[in-house]
Amino acid sequence: MWFLRRMLRIPWTAKKTNERVLNEANKRRSLVRTIRKRQTTFLGHVMRRGKLEHLVTTGKFEGKRSRGRQREKIMDG
């Protein structure tokens, strides 16, 4: 929002809500659209990464784990 305030020359000390600033700039903000965009970019990032991240994301992980808390190894810290 700071860039719109700066473009409209609204000081940061002014008691104007973000909604009022958006109305003055004739802009709309969609939370769902922002979330979808970030999810898409993150998914593309994960898919380009190594094989392990890809397998975990797609849910194609085989094998069994023991029940309970996993034991801490020396390398885990």
Beta strands, then each sheet from edge to edge (+ up, - down):
end
